[in-house]
Amino acid sequence: MIGPALPRRDRPSLRAKYCRLMLIFFKPWRNVEDLREDHPSWSEAFDVFLHSPACTQTAKTLMRNMQVFHECKDSRDE
């Protein structure tokens, strides 16, 4: 992969960044306001999206695989 690393979902310090990026990747949107809507945080907006029909099984699988990628790198480095 080229570019900055994808944020991990298992690091509390990166939670807002992770949620924002997953919404950008997987939530249908036309302008920035569509991503967060009226939710007070990126985390809450992401949690609502995860439980909505707009979040497809394919999107959930891709998000899980992104995390597995990080876990594989961790295992390799141990």
mmJSON file of the N, C-alpha and C atoms, coordinates in Angstrom:
{"data_MODEL":{"atom_site":{
"group_PDB":["ATOM","ATOM","ATOM","ATOM","ATOM","ATOM","ATOM","ATOM","ATOM","ATOM","ATOM","ATOM","ATOM","ATOM","ATOM","ATOM","ATOM","ATOM","ATOM","ATOM","ATOM","ATOM","ATOM","ATOM","ATOM","ATOM","ATOM","ATOM","ATOM","ATOM","ATOM","ATOM","ATOM","ATOM","ATOM","ATOM","ATOM","ATOM","ATOM","ATOM","ATOM","ATOM","ATOM","ATOM","ATOM","ATOM","ATOM","ATOM","ATOM","ATOM","ATOM","ATOM","ATOM","ATOM","ATOM","ATOM","ATOM","ATOM","ATOM","ATOM","ATOM","ATOM","ATOM","ATOM","ATOM","ATOM","ATOM","ATOM","ATOM","ATOM","ATOM","ATOM","ATOM","ATOM","ATOM","ATOM","ATOM","ATOM","ATOM","ATOM","ATOM","ATOM","ATOM","ATOM","ATOM","ATOM","ATOM","ATOM","ATOM","ATOM","ATOM","ATOM","ATOM","ATOM","ATOM","ATOM","ATOM","ATOM","ATOM","ATOM","ATOM","ATOM","ATOM","ATOM","ATOM","ATOM","ATOM","ATOM","ATOM","ATOM","ATOM","ATOM","ATOM","ATOM","ATOM","ATOM","ATOM","ATOM","ATOM","ATOM","ATOM","ATOM","ATOM","ATOM","ATOM","ATOM","ATOM","ATOM","ATOM","ATOM","ATOM","ATOM","ATOM","ATOM","ATOM","ATOM","ATOM","ATOM","ATOM","ATOM","ATOM","ATOM","ATOM","ATOM","ATOM","ATOM","ATOM","ATOM","ATOM","ATOM","ATOM","ATOM","ATOM","ATOM","ATOM","ATOM","ATOM","ATOM","ATOM","ATOM","ATOM","ATOM","ATOM","ATOM","ATOM","ATOM","ATOM","ATOM","ATOM","ATOM","ATOM","ATOM","ATOM","ATOM","ATOM","ATOM","ATOM","ATOM","ATOM","ATOM","ATOM","ATOM","ATOM","ATOM","ATOM","ATOM","ATOM","ATOM","ATOM","ATOM","ATOM","ATOM","ATOM","ATOM","ATOM","ATOM","ATOM","ATOM","ATOM","ATOM","ATOM","ATOM","ATOM","ATOM","ATOM","ATOM","ATOM","ATOM","ATOM","ATOM","ATOM","ATOM","ATOM","ATOM","ATOM","ATOM","ATOM","ATOM","ATOM","ATOM","ATOM","ATOM","ATOM","ATOM","ATOM","ATOM","ATOM","ATOM","ATOM","ATOM","ATOM","ATOM","ATOM","ATOM"],
"id":[1,2,3,4,5,6,7,8,9,10,11,12,13,14,15,16,17,18,19,20,21,22,23,24,25,26,27,28,29,30,31,32,33,34,35,36,37,38,39,40,41,42,43,44,45,46,47,48,49,50,51,52,53,54,55,56,57,58,59,60,61,62,63,64,65,66,67,68,69,70,71,72,73,74,75,76,77,78,79,80,81,82,83,84,85,86,87,88,89,90,91,92,93,94,95,96,97,98,99,100,101,102,103,104,105,106,107,108,109,110,111,112,113,114,115,116,117,118,119,120,121,122,123,124,125,126,127,128,129,130,131,132,133,134,135,136,137,138,139,140,141,142,143,144,145,146,147,148,149,150,151,152,153,154,155,156,157,158,159,160,161,162,163,164,165,166,167,168,169,170,171,172,173,174,175,176,177,178,179,180,181,182,183,184,185,186,187,188,189,190,191,192,193,194,195,196,197,198,199,200,201,202,203,204,205,206,207,208,209,210,211,212,213,214,215,216,217,218,219,220,221,222,223,224,225,226,227,228,229,230,231,232,233,234],
"type_symbol":["N","C","C","N","C","C","N","C","C","N","C","C","N","C","C","N","C","C","N","C","C","N","C","C","N","C","C","N","C","C","N","C","C","N","C","C","N","C","C","N","C","C","N","C","C","N","C","C","N","C","C","N","C","C","N","C","C","N","C","C","N","C","C","N","C","C","N","C","C","N","C","C","N","C","C","N","C","C","N","C","C","N","C","C","N","C","C","N","C","C","N","C","C","N","C","C","N","C","C","N","C","C","N","C","C","N","C","C","N","C","C","N","C","C","N","C","C","N","C","C","N","C","C","N","C","C","N","C","C","N","C","C","N","C","C","N","C","C","N","C","C","N","C","C","N","C","C","N","C","C","N","C","C","N","C","C","N","C","C","N","C","C","N","C","C","N","C","C","N","C","C","N","C","C","N","C","C","N","C","C","N","C","C","N","C","C","N","C","C","N","C","C","N","C","C","N","C","C","N","C","C","N","C","C","N","C","C","N","C","C","N","C","C","N","C","C","N","C","C","N","C","C","N","C","C","N","C","C","N","C","C","N","C","C"],
"label_atom_id":["N","CA","C","N","CA","C","N","CA","C","N","CA","C","N","CA","C","N","CA","C","N","CA","C","N","CA","C","N","CA","C","N","CA","C","N","CA","C","N","CA","C","N","CA","C","N","CA","C","N","CA","C","N","CA","C","N","CA","C","N","CA","C","N","CA","C","N","CA","C","N","CA","C","N","CA","C","N","CA","C","N","CA","C","N","CA","C","N","CA","C","N","CA","C","N","CA","C","N","CA","C","N","CA","C","N","CA","C","N","CA","C","N","CA","C","N","CA","C","N","CA","C","N","CA","C","N","CA","C","N","CA","C","N","CA","C","N","CA","C","N","CA","C","N","CA","C","N","CA","C","N","CA","C","N","CA","C","N","CA","C","N","CA","C","N","CA","C","N","CA","C","N","CA","C","N","CA","C","N","CA","C","N","CA","C","N","CA","C","N","CA","C","N","CA","C","N","CA","C","N","CA","C","N","CA","C","N","CA","C","N","CA","C","N","CA","C","N","CA","C","N","CA","C","N","CA","C","N","CA","C","N","CA","C","N","CA","C","N","CA","C","N","CA","C","N","CA","C","N","CA","C","N","CA","C","N","CA","C","N","CA","C","N","CA","C","N","CA","C","N","CA","C"],
"label_alt_id":[null,null,null,null,null,null,null,null,null,null,null,null,null,null,null,null,null,null,null,null,null,null,null,null,null,null,null,null,null,null,null,null,null,null,null,null,null,null,null,null,null,null,null,null,null,null,null,null,null,null,null,null,null,null,null,null,null,null,null,null,null,null,null,null,null,null,null,null,null,null,null,null,null,null,null,null,null,null,null,null,null,null,null,null,null,null,null,null,null,null,null,null,null,null,null,null,null,null,null,null,null,null,null,null,null,null,null,null,null,null,null,null,null,null,null,null,null,null,null,null,null,null,null,null,null,null,null,null,null,null,null,null,null,null,null,null,null,null,null,null,null,null,null,null,null,null,null,null,null,null,null,null,null,null,null,null,null,null,null,null,null,null,null,null,null,null,null,null,null,null,null,null,null,null,null,null,null,null,null,null,null,null,null,null,null,null,null,null,null,null,null,null,null,null,null,null,null,null,null,null,null,null,null,null,null,null,null,null,null,null,null,null,null,null,null,null,null,null,null,null,null,null,null,null,null,null,null,null,null,null,null,null,null,null],
"label_comp_id":["MET","MET","MET","ILE","ILE","ILE","GLY","GLY","GLY","PRO","PRO","PRO","ALA","ALA","ALA","LEU","LEU","LEU","PRO","PRO","PRO","ARG","ARG","ARG","ARG","ARG","ARG","ASP","ASP","ASP","ARG","ARG","ARG","PRO","PRO","PRO","SER","SER","SER","LEU","LEU","LEU","ARG","ARG","ARG","ALA","ALA","ALA","LYS","LYS","LYS","TYR","TYR","TYR","CYS","CYS","CYS","ARG","ARG","ARG","LEU","LEU","LEU","MET","MET","MET","LEU","LEU","LEU","ILE","ILE","ILE","PHE","PHE","PHE","PHE","PHE","PHE","LYS","LYS","LYS","PRO","PRO","PRO","TRP","TRP","TRP","ARG","ARG","ARG","ASN","ASN","ASN","VAL","VAL","VAL","GLU","GLU","GLU","ASP","ASP","ASP","LEU","LEU","LEU","ARG","ARG","ARG","GLU","GLU","GLU","ASP","ASP","ASP","HIS","HIS","HIS","PRO","PRO","PRO","SER","SER","SER","TRP","TRP","TRP","SER","SER","SER","GLU","GLU","GLU","ALA","ALA","ALA","PHE","PHE","PHE","ASP","ASP","ASP","VAL","VAL","VAL","PHE","PHE","PHE","LEU","LEU","LEU","HIS","HIS","HIS","SER","SER","SER","PRO","PRO","PRO","ALA","ALA","ALA","CYS","CYS","CYS","THR","THR","THR","GLN","GLN","GLN","THR","THR","THR","ALA","ALA","ALA","LYS","LYS","LYS","THR","THR","THR","LEU","LEU","LEU","MET","MET","MET","ARG","ARG","ARG","ASN","ASN","ASN","MET","MET","MET","GLN","GLN","GLN","VAL","VAL","VAL","PHE","PHE","PHE","HIS","HIS","HIS","GLU","GLU","GLU","CYS","CYS","CYS","LYS","LYS","LYS","ASP","ASP","ASP","SER","SER","SER","ARG","ARG","ARG","ASP","ASP","ASP","GLU","GLU","GLU"],
"label_asym_id":["A","A","A","A","A","A","A","A","A","A","A","A","A","A","A","A","A","A","A","A","A","A","A","A","A","A","A","A","A","A","A","A","A","A","A","A","A","A","A","A","A","A","A","A","A","A","A","A","A","A","A","A","A","A","A","A","A","A","A","A","A","A","A","A","A","A","A","A","A","A","A","A","A","A","A","A","A","A","A","A","A","A","A","A","A","A","A","A","A","A","A","A","A","A","A","A","A","A","A","A","A","A","A","A","A","A","A","A","A","A","A","A","A","A","A","A","A","A","A","A","A","A","A","A","A","A","A","A","A","A","A","A","A","A","A","A","A","A","A","A","A","A","A","A","A","A","A","A","A","A","A","A","A","A","A","A","A","A","A","A","A","A","A","A","A","A","A","A","A","A","A","A","A","A","A","A","A","A","A","A","A","A","A","A","A","A","A","A","A","A","A","A","A","A","A","A","A","A","A","A","A","A","A","A","A","A","A","A","A","A","A","A","A","A","A","A","A","A","A","A","A","A","A","A","A","A","A","A","A","A","A","A","A","A"],
"label_entity_id":["1","1","1","1","1","1","1","1","1","1","1","1","1","1","1","1","1","1","1","1","1","1","1","1","1","1","1","1","1","1","1","1","1","1","1","1","1","1","1","1","1","1","1","1","1","1","1","1","1","1","1","1","1","1","1","1","1","1","1","1","1","1","1","1","1","1","1","1","1","1","1","1","1","1","1","1","1","1","1","1","1","1","1","1","1","1","1","1","1","1","1","1","1","1","1","1","1","1","1","1","1","1","1","1","1","1","1","1","1","1","1","1","1","1","1","1","1","1","1","1","1","1","1","1","1","1","1","1","1","1","1","1","1","1","1","1","1","1","1","1","1","1","1","1","1","1","1","1","1","1","1","1","1","1","1","1","1","1","1","1","1","1","1","1","1","1","1","1","1","1","1","1","1","1","1","1","1","1","1","1","1","1","1","1","1","1","1","1","1","1","1","1","1","1","1","1","1","1","1","1","1","1","1","1","1","1","1","1","1","1","1","1","1","1","1","1","1","1","1","1","1","1","1","1","1","1","1","1","1","1","1","1","1","1"],
"label_seq_id":[1,1,1,2,2,2,3,3,3,4,4,4,5,5,5,6,6,6,7,7,7,8,8,8,9,9,9,10,10,10,11,11,11,12,12,12,13,13,13,14,14,14,15,15,15,16,16,16,17,17,17,18,18,18,19,19,19,20,20,20,21,21,21,22,22,22,23,23,23,24,24,24,25,25,25,26,26,26,27,27,27,28,28,28,29,29,29,30,30,30,31,31,31,32,32,32,33,33,33,34,34,34,35,35,35,36,36,36,37,37,37,38,38,38,39,39,39,40,40,40,41,41,41,42,42,42,43,43,43,44,44,44,45,45,45,46,46,46,47,47,47,48,48,48,49,49,49,50,50,50,51,51,51,52,52,52,53,53,53,54,54,54,55,55,55,56,56,56,57,57,57,58,58,58,59,59,59,60,60,60,61,61,61,62,62,62,63,63,63,64,64,64,65,65,65,66,66,66,67,67,67,68,68,68,69,69,69,70,70,70,71,71,71,72,72,72,73,73,73,74,74,74,75,75,75,76,76,76,77,77,77,78,78,78],
"pdbx_PDB_ins_code":[null,null,null,null,null,null,null,null,null,null,null,null,null,null,null,null,null,null,null,null,null,null,null,null,null,null,null,null,null,null,null,null,null,null,null,null,null,null,null,null,null,null,null,null,null,null,null,null,null,null,null,null,null,null,null,null,null,null,null,null,null,null,null,null,null,null,null,null,null,null,null,null,null,null,null,null,null,null,null,null,null,null,null,null,null,null,null,null,null,null,null,null,null,null,null,null,null,null,null,null,null,null,null,null,null,null,null,null,null,null,null,null,null,null,null,null,null,null,null,null,null,null,null,null,null,null,null,null,null,null,null,null,null,null,null,null,null,null,null,null,null,null,null,null,null,null,null,null,null,null,null,null,null,null,null,null,null,null,null,null,null,null,null,null,null,null,null,null,null,null,null,null,null,null,null,null,null,null,null,null,null,null,null,null,null,null,null,null,null,null,null,null,null,null,null,null,null,null,null,null,null,null,null,null,null,null,null,null,null,null,null,null,null,null,null,null,null,null,null,null,null,null,null,null,null,null,null,null,null,null,null,null,null,null],
"Cartn_x":[0.841,0.0,0.883,0.425,1.166,0.395,1.125,0.483,0.471,-0.188,-0.224,-1.002,-0.674,-1.335,-2.794,-3.626,-5.023,-5.082,-5.924,-6.022,-6.613,-6.226,-6.708,-7.973,-8.889,-10.119,-9.935,-8.837,-8.626,-7.753,-7.531,-6.749,-7.653,-7.986,-8.886,-8.409,-7.103,-6.589,-6.841,-7.122,-7.367,-8.837,-9.708,-11.118,-11.795,-11.665,-12.328,-11.797,-10.496,-9.887,-10.364,-10.419,-10.891,-12.341,-13.189,-14.611,-14.808,-14.098,-14.21,-13.799,-12.699,-12.214,-13.152,-13.693,-14.617,-15.903,-16.362,-17.532,-17.222,-16.045,-15.65,-15.599,-15.044,-14.915,-16.246,-17.113,-18.242,-19.64,-19.792,-21.127,-21.382,-22.533,-22.85,-22.971,-22.291,-22.34,-22.071,-22.584,-22.358,-21.616,-21.802,-21.044,-20.668,-19.738,-19.167,-20.233,-21.235,-22.284,-23.027,-23.071,-23.743,-23.038,-21.759,-20.995,-21.35,-21.351,-21.568,-23.013,-23.739,-25.118,-25.202,-26.146,-26.315,-25.713,-24.896,-24.319,-23.201,-23.08,-22.093,-20.642,-20.434,-19.058,-18.987,-17.765,-17.546,-17.853,-17.527,-17.763,-19.254,-20.06,-21.505,-22.073,-21.622,-22.092,-21.737,-20.548,-20.116,-20.939,-21.175,-21.969,-23.384,-23.987,-25.321,-25.263,-24.25,-24.094,-23.933,-23.128,-22.887,-24.176,-25.144,-26.398,-27.527,-27.164,-28.17,-28.137,-29.204,-29.219,-28.196,-27.739,-26.75,-25.393,-25.129,-23.856,-24.023,-23.524,-23.698,-22.796,-23.125,-22.292,-20.896,-20.814,-19.513,-18.667,-19.265,-18.531,-18.044,-18.899,-18.505,-17.359,-17.408,-16.332,-15.026,-15.076,-13.866,-13.28,-14.128,-13.64,-12.973,-13.583,-12.975,-11.62,-11.548,-10.293,-9.195,-9.555,-8.561,-7.953,-8.786,-8.291,-7.434,-7.842,-7.059,-5.672,-5.591,-4.299,-3.382,-3.901,-3.101,-2.686,-3.607,-3.307,-2.246,-2.277,-1.255,0.117,0.151,1.422,1.948,1.049,1.461,2.074,1.429,1.922,3.273,3.422,4.688,5.82,5.517,6.544,6.865,6.084,6.342,7.494],
"Cartn_y":[-1.18,0.0,1.239,2.239,3.486,4.565,5.425,6.51,6.226,7.098,6.906,5.645,5.093,3.873,4.152,3.157,3.261,3.201,4.01,3.958,2.631,2.244,0.993,1.257,0.288,0.476,0.112,-0.548,-1.0,-0.05,1.146,2.143,3.325,3.482,4.582,5.96,6.17,7.477,7.767,6.736,6.901,6.727,6.576,6.251,7.273,8.556,9.575,9.54,9.401,9.342,8.104,6.962,5.72,5.879,6.384,6.539,7.475,8.581,9.549,8.913,8.179,7.565,6.468,5.659,4.603,5.201,6.305,6.983,7.519,8.096,8.6,7.46,6.335,5.196,4.532,4.36,3.451,4.065,5.241,5.844,6.664,6.463,7.299,8.774,9.656,11.072,11.92,13.141,14.1,15.337,15.661,16.76,16.354,17.065,16.697,16.582,17.411,17.385,16.051,15.342,14.04,12.992,13.167,12.157,12.117,13.257,13.313,13.632,14.219,14.646,15.49,15.2,16.005,15.351,14.348,13.634,14.462,14.406,15.238,14.797,13.563,13.085,12.162,11.988,11.04,9.626,9.33,7.998,7.665,8.6,8.358,8.234,9.079,9.004,7.654,7.16,5.864,4.731,4.777,3.727,3.663,4.818,4.853,4.263,4.635,4.106,2.59,2.062,0.613,-0.184,0.385,-0.317,0.101,0.777,1.218,0.326,0.312,-0.466,0.029,1.27,1.813,1.133,0.535,-0.16,-1.611,-1.901,-3.224,-4.257,-5.496,-6.582,-6.522,-6.137,-5.996,-4.942,-3.815,-2.76,-3.266,-3.986,-4.526,-5.52,-6.338,-7.303,-6.586,-5.567,-4.809,-4.145,-3.592,-2.969,-4.004,-5.186,-6.262,-6.661,-6.764,-7.155,-6.118,-4.844,-3.805,-4.018,-4.395,-4.642,-5.904,-6.936,-8.177,-7.884,-6.993,-6.589,-6.067,-5.203,-4.675,-5.8,-6.694,-7.796,-8.726,-8.953,-9.79,-9.122,-7.81,-7.094,-7.172,-7.064,-7.183,-8.551,-9.6,-10.966,-11.164,-10.623,-10.738,-10.074,-8.948,-8.167,-8.664,-9.616,-10.118,-11.086],
"Cartn_z":[0.0,0.0,0.0,-0.687,-0.783,-0.027,0.659,1.395,2.88,3.632,5.085,5.45,6.591,7.059,7.398,7.168,7.581,9.099,9.721,11.181,11.644,12.84,13.427,14.221,14.199,14.967,16.434,16.772,18.148,18.965,18.49,19.224,19.573,20.854,21.248,20.789,20.74,20.336,18.854,18.077,16.643,16.265,17.246,16.982,16.063,16.348,15.522,14.092,13.944,12.612,11.855,12.542,11.93,11.471,12.341,12.016,10.83,10.835,9.739,8.412,8.401,7.168,6.67,7.577,7.155,6.582,7.149,6.588,5.189,5.015,3.696,2.682,3.083,2.17,1.841,2.821,2.654,2.705,3.26,3.335,2.067,1.434,0.27,0.689,-0.05,0.292,-0.938,-0.903,-1.985,-1.487,-0.216,0.381,1.806,2.367,3.666,4.753,4.706,5.729,5.76,4.627,4.576,5.433,5.661,6.393,7.874,8.492,9.946,10.299,9.371,9.577,10.85,11.725,12.941,14.178,13.993,15.133,15.763,17.089,17.781,17.576,17.131,16.95,15.742,15.229,14.135,14.596,15.825,16.372,16.391,16.851,16.888,15.476,14.569,13.181,12.569,12.86,12.34,12.943,14.243,14.895,14.318,14.072,13.467,12.057,11.296,9.936,9.941,10.862,10.924,11.096,11.767,12.036,11.089,10.027,9.056,7.816,7.046,5.801,4.774,4.908,3.967,4.093,5.241,5.46,5.006,3.837,3.242,3.91,3.698,4.214,3.596,2.342,1.678,2.384,2.731,3.441,4.789,5.51,6.818,6.672,5.637,5.397,5.087,4.263,3.941,5.185,6.045,7.281,8.183,8.284,9.088,8.509,7.193,6.553,6.756,6.81,7.093,8.475,9.436,10.787,10.821,10.092,10.03,9.471,8.506,7.946,9.053,9.922,11.036,11.987,12.284,13.207,12.631,11.333,10.694,10.777,10.566,10.687,12.113,13.105,14.507,14.775,14.292,14.513,13.846,12.656,11.944,12.727,13.344,14.027,15.429,15.939,17.301,17.322],
"occupancy":[1.0,1.0,1.0,1.0,1.0,1.0,1.0,1.0,1.0,1.0,1.0,1.0,1.0,1.0,1.0,1.0,1.0,1.0,1.0,1.0,1.0,1.0,1.0,1.0,1.0,1.0,1.0,1.0,1.0,1.0,1.0,1.0,1.0,1.0,1.0,1.0,1.0,1.0,1.0,1.0,1.0,1.0,1.0,1.0,1.0,1.0,1.0,1.0,1.0,1.0,1.0,1.0,1.0,1.0,1.0,1.0,1.0,1.0,1.0,1.0,1.0,1.0,1.0,1.0,1.0,1.0,1.0,1.0,1.0,1.0,1.0,1.0,1.0,1.0,1.0,1.0,1.0,1.0,1.0,1.0,1.0,1.0,1.0,1.0,1.0,1.0,1.0,1.0,1.0,1.0,1.0,1.0,1.0,1.0,1.0,1.0,1.0,1.0,1.0,1.0,1.0,1.0,1.0,1.0,1.0,1.0,1.0,1.0,1.0,1.0,1.0,1.0,1.0,1.0,1.0,1.0,1.0,1.0,1.0,1.0,1.0,1.0,1.0,1.0,1.0,1.0,1.0,1.0,1.0,1.0,1.0,1.0,1.0,1.0,1.0,1.0,1.0,1.0,1.0,1.0,1.0,1.0,1.0,1.0,1.0,1.0,1.0,1.0,1.0,1.0,1.0,1.0,1.0,1.0,1.0,1.0,1.0,1.0,1.0,1.0,1.0,1.0,1.0,1.0,1.0,1.0,1.0,1.0,1.0,1.0,1.0,1.0,1.0,1.0,1.0,1.0,1.0,1.0,1.0,1.0,1.0,1.0,1.0,1.0,1.0,1.0,1.0,1.0,1.0,1.0,1.0,1.0,1.0,1.0,1.0,1.0,1.0,1.0,1.0,1.0,1.0,1.0,1.0,1.0,1.0,1.0,1.0,1.0,1.0,1.0,1.0,1.0,1.0,1.0,1.0,1.0,1.0,1.0,1.0,1.0,1.0,1.0,1.0,1.0,1.0,1.0,1.0,1.0,1.0,1.0,1.0,1.0,1.0,1.0],
"B_iso_or_equiv":[0.0,0.0,0.0,0.0,0.0,0.0,0.0,0.0,0.0,0.0,0.0,0.0,0.0,0.0,0.0,0.0,0.0,0.0,0.0,0.0,0.0,0.0,0.0,0.0,0.0,0.0,0.0,0.0,0.0,0.0,0.0,0.0,0.0,0.0,0.0,0.0,0.0,0.0,0.0,0.0,0.0,0.0,0.0,0.0,0.0,0.0,0.0,0.0,0.0,0.0,0.0,0.0,0.0,0.0,0.0,0.0,0.0,0.0,0.0,0.0,0.0,0.0,0.0,0.0,0.0,0.0,0.0,0.0,0.0,0.0,0.0,0.0,0.0,0.0,0.0,0.0,0.0,0.0,0.0,0.0,0.0,0.0,0.0,0.0,0.0,0.0,0.0,0.0,0.0,0.0,0.0,0.0,0.0,0.0,0.0,0.0,0.0,0.0,0.0,0.0,0.0,0.0,0.0,0.0,0.0,0.0,0.0,0.0,0.0,0.0,0.0,0.0,0.0,0.0,0.0,0.0,0.0,0.0,0.0,0.0,0.0,0.0,0.0,0.0,0.0,0.0,0.0,0.0,0.0,0.0,0.0,0.0,0.0,0.0,0.0,0.0,0.0,0.0,0.0,0.0,0.0,0.0,0.0,0.0,0.0,0.0,0.0,0.0,0.0,0.0,0.0,0.0,0.0,0.0,0.0,0.0,0.0,0.0,0.0,0.0,0.0,0.0,0.0,0.0,0.0,0.0,0.0,0.0,0.0,0.0,0.0,0.0,0.0,0.0,0.0,0.0,0.0,0.0,0.0,0.0,0.0,0.0,0.0,0.0,0.0,0.0,0.0,0.0,0.0,0.0,0.0,0.0,0.0,0.0,0.0,0.0,0.0,0.0,0.0,0.0,0.0,0.0,0.0,0.0,0.0,0.0,0.0,0.0,0.0,0.0,0.0,0.0,0.0,0.0,0.0,0.0,0.0,0.0,0.0,0.0,0.0,0.0,0.0,0.0,0.0,0.0,0.0,0.0,0.0,0.0,0.0,0.0,0.0,0.0],
"pdbx_formal_charge":[null,null,null,null,null,null,null,null,null,null,null,null,null,null,null,null,null,null,null,null,null,null,null,null,null,null,null,null,null,null,null,null,null,null,null,null,null,null,null,null,null,null,null,null,null,null,null,null,null,null,null,null,null,null,null,null,null,null,null,null,null,null,null,null,null,null,null,null,null,null,null,null,null,null,null,null,null,null,null,null,null,null,null,null,null,null,null,null,null,null,null,null,null,null,null,null,null,null,null,null,null,null,null,null,null,null,null,null,null,null,null,null,null,null,null,null,null,null,null,null,null,null,null,null,null,null,null,null,null,null,null,null,null,null,null,null,null,null,null,null,null,null,null,null,null,null,null,null,null,null,null,null,null,null,null,null,null,null,null,null,null,null,null,null,null,null,null,null,null,null,null,null,null,null,null,null,null,null,null,null,null,null,null,null,null,null,null,null,null,null,null,null,null,null,null,null,null,null,null,null,null,null,null,null,null,null,null,null,null,null,null,null,null,null,null,null,null,null,null,null,null,null,null,null,null,null,null,null,null,null,null,null,null,null],
"auth_seq_id":[1,1,1,2,2,2,3,3,3,4,4,4,5,5,5,6,6,6,7,7,7,8,8,8,9,9,9,10,10,10,11,11,11,12,12,12,13,13,13,14,14,14,15,15,15,16,16,16,17,17,17,18,18,18,19,19,19,20,20,20,21,21,21,22,22,22,23,23,23,24,24,24,25,25,25,26,26,26,27,27,27,28,28,28,29,29,29,30,30,30,31,31,31,32,32,32,33,33,33,34,34,34,35,35,35,36,36,36,37,37,37,38,38,38,39,39,39,40,40,40,41,41,41,42,42,42,43,43,43,44,44,44,45,45,45,46,46,46,47,47,47,48,48,48,49,49,49,50,50,50,51,51,51,52,52,52,53,53,53,54,54,54,55,55,55,56,56,56,57,57,57,58,58,58,59,59,59,60,60,60,61,61,61,62,62,62,63,63,63,64,64,64,65,65,65,66,66,66,67,67,67,68,68,68,69,69,69,70,70,70,71,71,71,72,72,72,73,73,73,74,74,74,75,75,75,76,76,76,77,77,77,78,78,78],
"auth_comp_id":["MET","MET","MET","ILE","ILE","ILE","GLY","GLY","GLY","PRO","PRO","PRO","ALA","ALA","ALA","LEU","LEU","LEU","PRO","PRO","PRO","ARG","ARG","ARG","ARG","ARG","ARG","ASP","ASP","ASP","ARG","ARG","ARG","PRO","PRO","PRO","SER","SER","SER","LEU","LEU","LEU","ARG","ARG","ARG","ALA","ALA","ALA","LYS","LYS","LYS","TYR","TYR","TYR","CYS","CYS","CYS","ARG","ARG","ARG","LEU","LEU","LEU","MET","MET","MET","LEU","LEU","LEU","ILE","ILE","ILE","PHE","PHE","PHE","PHE","PHE","PHE","LYS","LYS","LYS","PRO","PRO","PRO","TRP","TRP","TRP","ARG","ARG","ARG","ASN","ASN","ASN","VAL","VAL","VAL","GLU","GLU","GLU","ASP","ASP","ASP","LEU","LEU","LEU","ARG","ARG","ARG","GLU","GLU","GLU","ASP","ASP","ASP","HIS","HIS","HIS","PRO","PRO","PRO","SER","SER","SER","TRP","TRP","TRP","SER","SER","SER","GLU","GLU","GLU","ALA","ALA","ALA","PHE","PHE","PHE","ASP","ASP","ASP","VAL","VAL","VAL","PHE","PHE","PHE","LEU","LEU","LEU","HIS","HIS","HIS","SER","SER","SER","PRO","PRO","PRO","ALA","ALA","ALA","CYS","CYS","CYS","THR","THR","THR","GLN","GLN","GLN","THR","THR","THR","ALA","ALA","ALA","LYS","LYS","LYS","THR","THR","THR","LEU","LEU","LEU","MET","MET","MET","ARG","ARG","ARG","ASN","ASN","ASN","MET","MET","MET","GLN","GLN","GLN","VAL","VAL","VAL","PHE","PHE","PHE","HIS","HIS","HIS","GLU","GLU","GLU","CYS","CYS","CYS","LYS","LYS","LYS","ASP","ASP","ASP","SER","SER","SER","ARG","ARG","ARG","ASP","ASP","ASP","GLU","GLU","GLU"],
"auth_asym_id":["A","A","A","A","A","A","A","A","A","A","A","A","A","A","A","A","A","A","A","A","A","A","A","A","A","A","A","A","A","A","A","A","A","A","A","A","A","A","A","A","A","A","A","A","A","A","A","A","A","A","A","A","A","A","A","A","A","A","A","A","A","A","A","A","A","A","A","A","A","A","A","A","A","A","A","A","A","A","A","A","A","A","A","A","A","A","A","A","A","A","A","A","A","A","A","A","A","A","A","A","A","A","A","A","A","A","A","A","A","A","A","A","A","A","A","A","A","A","A","A","A","A","A","A","A","A","A","A","A","A","A","A","A","A","A","A","A","A","A","A","A","A","A","A","A","A","A","A","A","A","A","A","A","A","A","A","A","A","A","A","A","A","A","A","A","A","A","A","A","A","A","A","A","A","A","A","A","A","A","A","A","A","A","A","A","A","A","A","A","A","A","A","A","A","A","A","A","A","A","A","A","A","A","A","A","A","A","A","A","A","A","A","A","A","A","A","A","A","A","A","A","A","A","A","A","A","A","A","A","A","A","A","A","A"],
"auth_atom_id":["N","CA","C","N","CA","C","N","CA","C","N","CA","C","N","CA","C","N","CA","C","N","CA","C","N","CA","C","N","CA","C","N","CA","C","N","CA","C","N","CA","C","N","CA","C","N","CA","C","N","CA","C","N","CA","C","N","CA","C","N","CA","C","N","CA","C","N","CA","C","N","CA","C","N","CA","C","N","CA","C","N","CA","C","N","CA","C","N","CA","C","N","CA","C","N","CA","C","N","CA","C","N","CA","C","N","CA","C","N","CA","C","N","CA","C","N","CA","C","N","CA","C","N","CA","C","N","CA","C","N","CA","C","N","CA","C","N","CA","C","N","CA","C","N","CA","C","N","CA","C","N","CA","C","N","CA","C","N","CA","C","N","CA","C","N","CA","C","N","CA","C","N","CA","C","N","CA","C","N","CA","C","N","CA","C","N","CA","C","N","CA","C","N","CA","C","N","CA","C","N","CA","C","N","CA","C","N","CA","C","N","CA","C","N","CA","C","N","CA","C","N","CA","C","N","CA","C","N","CA","C","N","CA","C","N","CA","C","N","CA","C","N","CA","C","N","CA","C","N","CA","C","N","CA","C","N","CA","C","N","CA","C","N","CA","C","N","CA","C","N","CA","C"],
"pdbx_PDB_model_num":[1,1,1,1,1,1,1,1,1,1,1,1,1,1,1,1,1,1,1,1,1,1,1,1,1,1,1,1,1,1,1,1,1,1,1,1,1,1,1,1,1,1,1,1,1,1,1,1,1,1,1,1,1,1,1,1,1,1,1,1,1,1,1,1,1,1,1,1,1,1,1,1,1,1,1,1,1,1,1,1,1,1,1,1,1,1,1,1,1,1,1,1,1,1,1,1,1,1,1,1,1,1,1,1,1,1,1,1,1,1,1,1,1,1,1,1,1,1,1,1,1,1,1,1,1,1,1,1,1,1,1,1,1,1,1,1,1,1,1,1,1,1,1,1,1,1,1,1,1,1,1,1,1,1,1,1,1,1,1,1,1,1,1,1,1,1,1,1,1,1,1,1,1,1,1,1,1,1,1,1,1,1,1,1,1,1,1,1,1,1,1,1,1,1,1,1,1,1,1,1,1,1,1,1,1,1,1,1,1,1,1,1,1,1,1,1,1,1,1,1,1,1,1,1,1,1,1,1,1,1,1,1,1,1]
}}}
